[in-house]
């Protein structure tokens, strides 16, 4: 009797994340997907799952998720890398298995299958990005079925090569743009917070049943929308959401976006004079304006002083605040008189500039 062939191995996956949020994404992968994190690098998390299912597309702190074809930390920066990329693409990946798994997660739409090859490259190398893309394409020769049609946009299947210094990773993209842009976010304001960053802030807040959650400077409502999504996912009941902004256009945009995420009515208010009773808020989650967003950046210390004093008034003893700022020294000075205890601090990049995401607890 012929021996039955072993099933193809389940490949590793990798996710791209906003730099600085790797530990939060790793926690989501471990906790919500029961995945096993194998490695974290700046901006990426490599992990494994026993079975790859569409559940992987529900991750909220990641920008994109891929099936790993091959990866290496041994590029030489020289033109010889091109032959290496071609050889690894042709020899190291089980493309039939990768395509099969992709199809199980992303069922084909009507019409001929479309595909797109992508190459991203950072750092100085002895070759161009387009040369690396051509090398990958040469390695894929014969693996992409002849009937598939190249497409520049909205392709059903995408194969990415990402080069950063001496590191290269190649994989099949499982996610699409809605993983990082969200379908609910149809109205925007200037410098609006990325949903993946908002999702990380919400996870760090630790929302529980019956809590009151406040975003005193809600902008387009992204933080509140992510709070609703997480509570729905975890079946956290009876959470009360409060949010508002001093900008009438932001309040309108937030209302449009949050209208798709449950019964939340954002209000027009001044975050330094909130129409909220004292000591009723369990979790405060906020992304105050960065200095460059204000007409007078020198006003940041006064704004933070006044805002934190008001936040301290409405926050319950033992309550937590998750705050994202670029002017961390000003925030620390504003918090110091209130003696909030720092619990966590993470350096991230937002809108292309360094920022700090911090978690604080008000004394009991």
C-alpha positions as CSV (number, residue, x, y, z in Angstrom):
1,X,0.0,0.0,0.0
2,X,1.4,3.4,-1.0
3,X,2.3,5.7,1.8
4,X,0.1,8.8,2.0
5,X,1.9,12.0,1.5
6,X,2.3,14.3,4.4
7,X,0.2,17.5,4.2
8,X,2.1,20.7,3.3
9,X,3.7,22.5,6.3
10,X,1.9,25.5,7.7
11,X,4.2,28.5,6.9
12,X,5.0,31.2,9.3
13,X,3.3,34.6,8.9
14,X,4.6,38.1,9.4
15,X,2.8,41.4,10.1
16,X,3.9,45.0,9.6
17,X,3.1,47.3,12.4
18,X,3.7,51.0,13.3
19,X,7.2,51.2,14.7
20,X,7.1,51.0,18.5
21,X,3.9,49.0,18.7
22,X,5.4,45.5,18.2
23,X,4.7,44.3,21.8
24,X,1.0,45.4,21.5
25,X,0.6,43.6,18.2
26,X,2.4,40.5,19.6
27,X,0.0,40.5,22.5
28,X,-3.0,40.7,20.1
29,X,-1.6,37.8,18.0
30,X,-1.0,35.7,21.1
31,X,-4.2,36.5,23.0
32,X,-6.8,36.8,20.2
33,X,-5.4,34.4,17.6
34,X,-3.6,32.0,19.9
35,X,-0.6,32.5,17.6
36,X,3.0,31.9,18.7
37,X,5.2,34.9,18.3
38,X,8.6,33.8,17.0
39,X,10.4,37.2,16.5
40,X,9.8,40.9,16.7
41,X,11.8,43.5,14.9
42,X,11.3,47.2,14.5
43,X,8.0,47.5,12.5
44,X,7.4,43.7,12.2
45,X,6.2,40.6,14.1
46,X,6.8,37.0,12.9
47,X,4.5,34.4,14.2
48,X,3.0,31.0,13.6
49,X,-0.5,29.5,13.8
50,X,-1.6,25.9,13.9
51,X,-4.1,26.7,11.1
52,X,-4.4,29.7,8.9
53,X,-8.0,31.0,8.7
54,X,-9.7,34.3,7.9
55,X,-9.5,35.1,11.6
56,X,-6.0,36.5,10.9
57,X,-7.7,39.3,8.9
58,X,-9.4,40.5,12.1
59,X,-6.2,41.8,13.7
60,X,-6.5,45.5,14.5
61,X,-3.1,46.7,15.6
62,X,-1.3,45.5,12.4
63,X,-1.0,47.3,9.1
64,X,-0.6,44.2,6.9
65,X,-0.3,40.4,7.3
66,X,1.6,38.1,5.0
67,X,2.4,34.4,4.5
68,X,6.2,34.0,4.7
69,X,7.8,32.7,1.5
70,X,11.4,33.4,2.6
71,X,13.4,35.7,4.7
72,X,17.1,36.5,5.2
73,X,19.4,38.8,7.3
74,X,22.4,38.3,5.0
75,X,22.1,40.7,2.1
76,X,25.4,42.2,1.1
77,X,24.1,45.6,-0.3
78,X,25.9,44.6,-3.5
79,X,24.5,43.8,-7.0
80,X,25.1,40.1,-6.3
81,X,22.0,40.3,-4.0
82,X,19.9,40.3,-7.2
83,X,20.9,36.7,-8.1
84,X,20.4,35.7,-4.5
85,X,16.9,37.1,-4.5
86,X,16.0,35.3,-7.7
87,X,17.4,32.0,-6.4
88,X,15.7,32.3,-3.0
89,X,12.4,33.1,-4.7
90,X,12.7,30.1,-7.0
91,X,14.0,27.6,-4.5
92,X,13.0,28.5,-1.0
93,X,9.3,29.0,-1.2
94,X,6.5,26.4,-1.6
95,X,4.4,28.7,-3.9
96,X,1.7,26.1,-4.6
97,X,1.0,25.8,-0.8
98,X,1.2,29.5,-0.3
99,X,-1.3,30.2,-3.1
100,X,-3.6,27.5,-1.7
101,X,-3.6,29.1,1.7
102,X,-4.1,32.5,0.3
103,X,-7.1,31.3,-1.7
104,X,-8.6,29.7,1.5
105,X,-8.5,33.1,3.2
106,X,-9.2,35.4,0.2
107,X,-11.7,33.5,-2.0
108,X,-11.4,34.5,-5.7
109,X,-13.7,37.1,-7.1
110,X,-15.4,36.8,-10.5
111,X,-13.3,37.1,-13.6
112,X,-9.7,36.1,-14.3
113,X,-7.4,36.0,-11.3
114,X,-5.2,39.1,-11.0
115,X,-1.9,39.5,-9.3
116,X,0.6,42.2,-8.5
117,X,4.3,42.2,-7.5
118,X,5.5,44.8,-5.0
119,X,9.0,45.7,-3.8
120,X,9.8,48.1,-1.0
121,X,13.4,49.0,-0.3
122,X,15.1,51.1,2.4
123,X,18.8,51.8,2.8
124,X,21.7,52.3,0.3
125,X,22.2,49.3,-2.0
126,X,24.2,48.7,-5.2
127,X,21.0,48.2,-7.2
128,X,17.7,49.9,-7.7
129,X,14.3,48.9,-6.3
130,X,13.1,48.0,-9.8
131,X,16.1,45.7,-10.2
132,X,15.1,43.8,-7.0
133,X,11.5,43.6,-8.3
134,X,12.7,42.2,-11.6
135,X,14.9,39.6,-9.7
136,X,11.8,38.5,-7.7
137,X,9.8,38.3,-10.9
138,X,12.4,36.1,-12.6
139,X,12.4,33.8,-9.6
140,X,8.6,33.5,-9.8
141,X,8.7,32.4,-13.4
142,X,6.7,29.3,-13.9
143,X,5.0,29.5,-10.5
144,X,2.3,32.1,-11.3
145,X,-0.3,30.3,-13.5
146,X,-0.3,31.5,-17.1
147,X,-4.0,32.6,-17.0
148,X,-3.5,35.1,-14.2
149,X,-3.5,38.8,-15.3
150,X,-1.1,41.4,-14.0
151,X,-2.9,44.3,-12.3
152,X,-1.5,47.5,-10.8
153,X,-4.4,48.1,-8.4
154,X,-6.9,45.9,-6.4
155,X,-5.2,42.7,-7.5
156,X,-6.6,39.5,-5.9
157,X,-3.1,38.3,-5.0
158,X,0.0,40.3,-4.2
159,X,3.5,39.1,-3.6
160,X,5.7,41.5,-1.7
161,X,9.5,41.8,-1.4
162,X,10.6,44.1,1.4
163,X,14.2,45.0,1.8
164,X,15.6,47.0,4.8
165,X,19.3,47.2,4.9
166,X,20.7,43.7,5.0
167,X,17.3,42.1,5.7
168,X,14.9,40.9,3.1
169,X,11.5,39.2,3.5
170,X,9.2,37.9,0.8
171,X,5.6,36.9,1.2
172,X,2.1,36.6,0.0
173,X,-0.2,39.4,1.3
174,X,-3.3,38.1,3.0
175,X,-4.7,41.5,4.1
176,X,-5.9,44.4,2.0
177,X,-6.1,48.2,2.6
178,X,-9.1,47.8,4.9
179,X,-6.9,46.3,7.6
180,X,-5.2,49.6,8.2
181,X,-7.8,52.1,6.9
182,X,-11.0,50.6,8.2
183,X,-14.4,50.7,6.4
184,X,-16.1,52.8,9.0
185,X,-13.7,55.7,8.6
186,X,-15.3,57.6,5.7
187,X,-15.0,61.1,7.1
188,X,-11.5,62.5,8.0
189,X,-10.0,65.5,9.7
190,X,-6.4,66.9,9.3
191,X,-3.8,64.8,11.1
192,X,-6.3,62.1,11.9
193,X,-5.0,59.2,14.0
194,X,-4.2,55.9,12.3
195,X,-6.8,53.3,13.3
196,X,-4.0,50.8,14.1
197,X,-2.5,53.2,16.6
198,X,-5.9,53.9,18.1
199,X,-6.5,50.2,18.4
200,X,-3.2,49.8,20.3
201,X,-4.1,52.6,22.7
202,X,-7.5,51.0,23.4
203,X,-5.8,47.6,24.2
204,X,-3.4,49.3,26.6
205,X,-6.3,51.0,28.4
206,X,-7.8,47.6,29.6
207,X,-11.5,48.4,29.3
208,X,-13.8,46.3,31.4
209,X,-17.5,45.7,31.9
210,X,-19.5,48.7,33.1
211,X,-16.7,51.2,32.6
212,X,-17.0,54.8,31.3
213,X,-14.5,55.6,28.5
214,X,-13.7,59.1,27.6
215,X,-11.8,60.7,24.6
216,X,-11.8,64.4,25.5
217,X,-10.2,65.4,22.1
218,X,-11.9,62.9,19.8
219,X,-11.1,64.3,16.4
220,X,-12.7,62.0,13.8
221,X,-13.7,59.5,16.5
222,X,-11.1,56.8,15.7
223,X,-10.2,56.0,19.3
224,X,-13.9,55.6,20.3
225,X,-14.6,53.5,17.2
226,X,-11.7,51.2,18.1
227,X,-12.9,51.0,21.7
228,X,-16.4,49.9,20.5
229,X,-14.9,47.3,18.2
230,X,-12.7,45.8,20.9
231,X,-15.6,45.6,23.4
232,X,-17.8,44.0,20.8
233,X,-15.1,41.4,20.0
234,X,-14.6,40.6,23.7
235,X,-18.3,40.8,24.5
236,X,-17.6,43.5,27.2
237,X,-21.0,44.8,28.2
238,X,-22.5,48.0,29.5
239,X,-19.6,50.3,28.5
240,X,-20.4,54.0,28.3
241,X,-18.5,56.0,25.7
242,X,-18.0,59.8,26.0
243,X,-16.3,61.9,23.4
244,X,-16.1,65.4,22.0
245,X,-13.9,68.1,20.4
246,X,-13.6,71.8,20.3
247,X,-13.6,71.7,16.5
248,X,-17.2,71.6,15.1
249,X,-16.0,69.9,11.9
250,X,-14.3,67.2,13.9
251,X,-17.5,66.6,15.9
252,X,-19.4,66.3,12.6
253,X,-16.9,63.8,11.2
254,X,-16.8,61.8,14.4
255,X,-20.6,61.6,14.4
256,X,-20.5,60.3,10.8
257,X,-17.9,57.7,11.6
258,X,-19.3,56.7,15.0
259,X,-22.8,56.4,13.6
260,X,-21.5,53.1,12.2
261,X,-20.1,51.9,15.5
262,X,-23.0,52.2,18.0
263,X,-24.9,54.8,19.9
264,X,-22.2,57.4,20.6
265,X,-23.0,61.1,20.2
266,X,-19.8,63.2,20.2
267,X,-20.3,66.7,21.6
268,X,-18.7,70.1,20.9
269,X,-16.8,71.0,24.0
270,X,-13.6,72.4,25.4
271,X,-11.5,69.6,26.9
272,X,-10.3,72.0,29.6
273,X,-14.0,72.5,30.7
274,X,-15.7,69.2,30.3
275,X,-19.5,68.9,30.9
276,X,-18.7,65.7,32.8
277,X,-19.2,65.1,36.5
278,X,-16.2,64.6,38.7
279,X,-14.8,61.1,39.2
280,X,-17.0,59.2,36.8
281,X,-14.4,58.2,34.1
282,X,-12.7,54.8,34.3
283,X,-10.5,55.1,31.2
284,X,-9.3,58.2,29.4
285,X,-7.8,57.7,26.0
286,X,-6.5,60.7,24.1
287,X,-4.3,61.9,21.3
288,X,-3.9,65.7,22.0
289,X,-2.7,68.0,19.3
290,X,1.0,67.9,18.5
291,X,2.8,71.2,18.6
292,X,3.0,71.5,14.8
293,X,-0.8,71.2,14.6
294,X,-1.3,74.4,16.6
295,X,-1.0,78.0,15.3
296,X,1.2,78.7,18.3
297,X,3.2,75.5,19.3
298,X,4.5,77.4,22.4
299,X,0.9,77.1,23.7
300,X,1.4,73.3,24.3
301,X,2.5,73.5,28.0
302,X,-0.5,75.7,28.9
303,X,-2.9,73.5,27.0
304,X,-1.6,70.3,28.6
305,X,-1.6,71.9,32.1
306,X,-5.3,73.0,31.8
307,X,-6.4,69.8,30.1
308,X,-4.7,67.4,32.5
309,X,-6.2,69.3,35.5
310,X,-9.6,68.8,34.0
311,X,-8.9,65.1,33.2
312,X,-7.8,64.6,36.8
313,X,-11.1,66.0,37.9
314,X,-13.3,63.6,35.9
315,X,-11.0,60.5,36.3
316,X,-11.9,58.1,39.1
317,X,-9.3,57.3,41.7
318,X,-7.4,54.3,40.3
319,X,-8.5,55.2,36.8
320,X,-6.1,54.9,33.9
321,X,-5.2,57.3,31.1
322,X,-3.6,56.4,27.8
323,X,-2.1,59.4,26.0
324,X,-0.2,59.9,22.8
325,X,1.9,63.1,22.5
326,X,5.0,64.4,20.7
327,X,5.8,66.8,23.6
328,X,6.4,64.3,26.4
329,X,8.3,66.7,28.7
330,X,5.3,69.0,28.6
331,X,2.9,66.2,29.4
332,X,5.0,65.0,32.3
333,X,5.1,68.5,33.8
334,X,1.3,68.8,33.5
335,X,0.8,65.4,35.2
336,X,3.4,65.9,38.0
337,X,1.1,68.0,40.3
338,X,-1.5,65.3,40.2
339,X,0.9,62.4,41.0
340,X,-0.4,60.0,38.4
341,X,1.8,56.9,38.3
342,X,3.5,56.0,35.0
343,X,2.7,52.4,34.0
344,X,4.1,52.2,30.5
345,X,5.9,54.3,27.9
346,X,6.5,53.4,24.2
347,X,8.3,55.4,21.6
348,X,6.4,55.4,18.3
349,X,6.2,57.4,15.1
350,X,3.1,59.3,14.2
351,X,2.6,61.5,11.1
352,X,6.2,60.9,10.3
353,X,7.5,62.3,13.6
354,X,8.6,60.8,16.9
355,X,6.0,60.5,19.6
356,X,5.4,58.8,22.9
357,X,2.5,56.6,23.9
358,X,2.2,56.5,27.7
359,X,-0.1,54.8,30.2
360,X,-0.8,56.5,33.6
361,X,-2.9,55.6,36.7
362,X,-4.5,58.1,39.0
363,X,-3.8,57.4,42.8
364,X,-6.5,55.5,44.7
